[in-house]
Amino acid sequence: MTYRFAFIMDPLERVLVDKDTTFAFMLEAISRGHEIYFLGLADLYASGPHAMVRARRCEVMRSNPHFRFLDDGHEYPIEHFAAVFMRKDPPADAHYLFATMLLDLADRRRTFVLNEPAGLREANEKLYALNFPDAIPPTLVTYDSARLRAFMAEMGGEMIVKPLDGHGGEGVFYVHKGDRNIGAILEMLTRFETRPIMAQRYLPEVRGGDKRLIVLDGEPLGATLRVPREDEHRGNIHVGGTCVKAPITPRDREICRMLKPRLQRDGLYFVGLDIIGDYLTEVNVTSPTGVQEIDRLDEVNLEAQVIDFVESKVAALAR
């Protein structure tokens, strides 16, 4: 069967051909004969109770240029598409929130949405992990600087602090009791105690790598370790982390078993877990990446499994 797939994403000209997971999904869909369409958040709208889009059919390829549009764009009801991939990069700001509300209008008897809009609204990528206390390190979320300092003392004089709406390692600090910048860092992150931030126990295993575990429908597909530079505490690819081959461990599978019922309930079909040592630190749901890096390291094709899954969901709607 040939299907129409719509991708809600950042502009195609900004795609990193050798890194972008959405690009890999698009390539795989095209290789199977499916039609793919591009749209941004501003291309979503509602006409009465109906979700509508202005979308452009496109092709992508591993060349220069790496995409081309096949038309000038047309107006469609969202149900024109068999599946919609919500792959807009963070931040999950007010515009993103409104887009999920518009996507909620889609008739799920006719169109499959990955990931479910309600699940995306529910799952702040930092706070969602708090639902799984047996998987996470000691964690505190608070506005209060004194409480943060007390937590650091409890953790032996060091901790990681980060904003709840950051991404790609943005705003993540390692602080310790000998650091004279602690006050300034906490003031900046909490905006003088007007917004909450997250503090977690510092996990020294991060020097060996921050694992990105790709999960589909609650099951682990593949993993890579993002190893930080010598002068960095963050392993994120955006800040210079190096991806190295990593196995899926028994602990990784145990964490997935903890998360699977909740992920399935919330319609969070495709997620990226951040794991340091034995601990889950974040659940990435908006546009998790890492597929192309794992493909190259393990000589696999994870995107094929994702498109298989989407096709199975679409076929089930047609029955």
C-alpha positions in Angstrom: 0.0 0.0 0.0 1.1 3.5 -0.8 0.3 6.1 2.0 0.6 9.8 2.4 2.8 10.8 5.4 2.9 14.4 6.7 5.9 15.6 8.7 5.6 18.6 11.0 9.2 19.8 11.5 11.7 22.6 11.3 12.5 24.0 7.8 14.0 21.4 5.5 16.9 23.6 4.6 18.1 23.3 8.2 18.1 19.5 8.2 21.5 17.9 9.0 21.5 15.1 6.4 23.9 12.8 8.3 22.4 13.4 11.8 18.6 14.1 11.5 16.3 11.3 12.5 13.3 12.8 10.8 15.3 12.9 7.5 16.0 9.2 7.9 12.2 8.5 8.4 11.5 10.5 5.2 14.1 8.6 3.2 12.7 5.3 4.4 9.1 6.3 3.6 10.1 7.3 0.1 12.0 4.1 -0.5 8.7 2.2 0.1 6.8 4.4 -2.4 5.0 6.5 0.1 4.2 10.2 -0.6 5.7 12.6 1.9 4.6 16.2 2.8 6.3 19.0 4.7 4.7 21.5 7.0 5.7 23.7 9.9 3.7 24.7 13.0 2.3 27.8 11.2 0.8 25.6 8.5 -1.6 24.0 11.0 -5.0 25.7 11.5 -8.6 24.9 12.4 -11.7 25.5 10.4 -14.4 25.1 12.9 -13.9 21.7 14.6 -11.7 20.5 11.7 -7.9 20.4 11.7 -6.5 21.7 8.5 -3.0 22.1 7.0 -1.2 23.7 4.2 1.4 21.2 3.1 3.9 20.8 0.3 4.7 17.4 -1.2 8.5 16.9 -1.3 11.3 14.5 -1.8 14.5 14.2 0.2 17.8 12.6 -0.9 21.4 12.3 0.3 22.8 14.8 -2.2 23.2 18.5 -2.6 20.6 19.9 -2.5 19.1 17.4 -0.1 15.4 18.1 -0.8 13.0 19.5 -3.4 9.4 20.5 -3.3 7.1 18.9 -5.9 4.3 21.5 -5.6 3.6 24.9 -4.2 1.4 23.6 -1.4 -2.2 22.8 -1.0 -4.9 23.0 1.7 -5.8 19.6 3.2 -7.9 18.3 6.1 -5.5 16.5 8.4 -7.2 13.2 7.6 -5.9 13.5 4.0 -2.8 11.8 5.5 -2.5 8.3 6.7 0.0 9.3 9.3 1.3 12.5 10.8 4.8 12.7 12.3 5.0 15.4 14.9 8.7 16.1 14.8 9.1 19.8 15.5 12.3 20.4 17.5 12.2 21.9 21.0 11.5 24.2 22.6 8.0 23.0 23.5 6.7 26.5 23.9 3.3 28.1 23.6 3.3 27.7 19.8 4.1 24.0 20.2 1.4 23.6 22.8 -1.2 25.2 20.5 -0.1 22.9 17.6 -0.7 19.8 19.8 -4.2 21.1 20.5 -4.9 21.5 16.8 -3.6 18.0 16.1 -6.0 16.7 18.8 -8.8 17.5 16.3 -7.5 14.8 13.9 -9.9 11.8 13.5 -7.8 8.9 14.9 -10.1 6.5 13.0 -8.5 7.8 9.8 -5.1 9.2 10.8 -2.4 7.9 13.0 -0.3 10.6 14.9 3.2 9.9 16.2 3.5 10.9 19.0 0.1 11.5 20.4 -0.5 15.2 21.0 -2.0 14.7 24.5 1.1 12.7 25.4 3.4 15.4 24.1 1.7 17.9 26.3 1.9 15.7 29.4 5.5 14.7 29.0 7.9 17.5 29.9 11.2 15.9 28.9 12.6 16.5 32.4 9.6 16.0 34.7 8.1 12.9 33.0 11.0 10.8 34.4 9.7 11.5 37.9 6.9 9.0 37.2 9.5 6.2 37.5 11.1 6.6 40.9 12.9 3.3 40.7 14.7 4.4 37.5 15.9 7.9 38.3 18.8 9.2 40.5 18.0 11.4 43.6 16.2 14.4 42.1 14.8 17.7 43.3 12.6 20.2 41.5 12.2 23.6 43.2 12.3 27.4 42.9 14.3 27.7 46.1 18.0 28.3 46.1 18.5 27.4 49.8 16.7 24.1 49.1 19.0 23.4 46.2 22.1 24.1 48.3 20.8 21.7 51.0 20.2 19.1 48.3 23.8 19.5 47.0 25.1 19.0 50.6 23.0 15.8 50.8 24.6 14.6 47.6 28.1 15.0 48.9 28.7 18.5 47.7 28.1 18.2 44.0 25.0 18.1 41.7 23.7 18.7 38.2 21.2 21.6 37.7 19.2 22.3 34.6 16.1 24.2 33.4 12.9 22.3 32.8 12.5 23.6 29.3 16.1 23.2 28.0 17.3 20.9 25.2 20.5 19.7 23.6 22.4 20.3 26.9 21.4 23.9 27.0 21.6 25.4 30.5 23.0 22.2 32.2 25.5 23.0 34.9 27.7 20.8 37.1 28.1 22.6 40.4 30.1 21.7 43.5 30.7 23.2 47.0 34.0 24.8 46.0 32.5 26.7 43.1 32.2 30.4 43.8 29.7 30.7 40.9 27.0 28.6 42.6 25.0 31.7 43.7 25.1 33.2 40.2 24.2 29.9 38.5 21.2 29.3 40.7 20.0 32.9 40.3 20.3 32.6 36.5 18.6 29.3 36.2 15.8 30.1 38.7 15.6 33.7 37.5 15.8 34.8 41.1 13.5 32.0 42.3 10.7 32.8 39.8 10.9 29.5 38.0 11.5 25.9 39.1 14.6 24.0 38.0 15.8 20.4 38.3 18.7 19.2 40.4 20.0 15.6 40.2 22.8 13.7 41.9 26.0 14.0 39.9 26.7 10.6 38.3 30.4 10.2 37.6 29.6 7.5 35.0 28.8 10.3 32.7 32.6 10.6 31.9 32.2 7.3 30.1 29.1 8.5 28.2 25.5 9.6 28.4 23.5 6.8 26.7 20.8 7.6 24.2 18.4 4.6 24.1 15.9 4.7 21.2 12.6 3.1 22.2 9.7 2.1 20.0 6.3 1.2 21.5 8.1 0.6 24.8 10.8 -1.7 23.5 14.4 -0.8 23.1 15.7 -0.6 19.5 19.3 0.5 19.8 21.7 2.7 21.8 24.7 4.9 21.5 26.9 6.5 24.2 27.6 10.2 23.8 31.0 10.7 25.3 31.7 14.3 26.5 34.9 16.2 25.5 37.6 16.3 28.2 36.7 20.0 28.9 32.9 19.4 29.1 30.5 17.6 31.5 27.8 17.3 28.8 27.8 14.5 26.2 25.1 16.0 23.9 26.0 15.9 20.3 25.2 19.6 19.9 28.0 20.5 22.3 30.7 18.2 20.8 29.9 14.8 22.4 31.2 11.8 20.4 28.9 8.9 19.7 30.4 5.4 20.3 28.9 2.0 20.1 26.9 0.8 23.1 25.0 -2.4 23.9 21.4 -2.5 25.3 22.0 -3.8 28.8 19.8 -5.7 31.2 19.3 -2.5 33.2 18.2 -0.7 30.0 15.6 -3.4 29.4 14.5 -3.1 33.0 14.0 0.6 32.6 12.0 0.1 29.5 9.7 -2.4 31.3 9.1 0.2 33.9 8.2 2.8 31.3 6.3 0.8 28.7 2.8 0.8 30.2 2.8 4.5 30.8 4.4 5.3 27.4 1.8 3.2 25.6 -1.0 4.7 27.6 0.2 8.2 26.7 0.7 7.4 23.0 4.4 8.1 23.2 5.4 5.6 20.7 8.9 6.9 19.7 11.0 8.2 22.5 14.7 8.6 23.3 15.8 7.8 26.9 18.8 9.4 28.4 20.6 7.0 30.7 23.7 7.6 32.8 25.1 4.5 34.4 22.0 2.7 35.8 19.8 5.8 36.0 17.2 7.4 33.7 17.8 11.1 33.6 15.4 12.3 30.8 12.6 11.0 28.5 12.8 12.8 25.1 9.5 12.8 23.3 9.3 15.8 20.9 11.9 14.9 18.2 14.4 12.4 19.7 17.4 11.9 17.6 20.2 9.3 17.5 18.9 6.9 14.8 21.5 7.7 12.2 24.4 7.4 14.6 23.2 4.0 15.8 22.6 2.9 12.2 26.2 3.6 11.4 27.7 2.2 14.6 25.7 -1.0 14.6 25.2 -1.4 10.8 21.4 -1.5 11.3 18.4 0.4 9.9 16.3 1.5 12.9 14.1 3.8 10.7 12.8 0.7 8.8 11.4 -0.6 12.1 9.8 2.7 12.8 8.1 2.9 9.4 7.1 -0.8 9.8 5.4 0.2 13.0 3.6 3.2 11.5 2.4 1.1 8.5 1.0 -1.4 10.9 -0.9 1.3 12.8 -2.2 2.7 9.5 -3.3 -0.7 8.2 -5.1 -1.4 11.4 -7.2 1.9 10.9 -8.3 0.6 7.5 -9.8 -2.6 8.8 
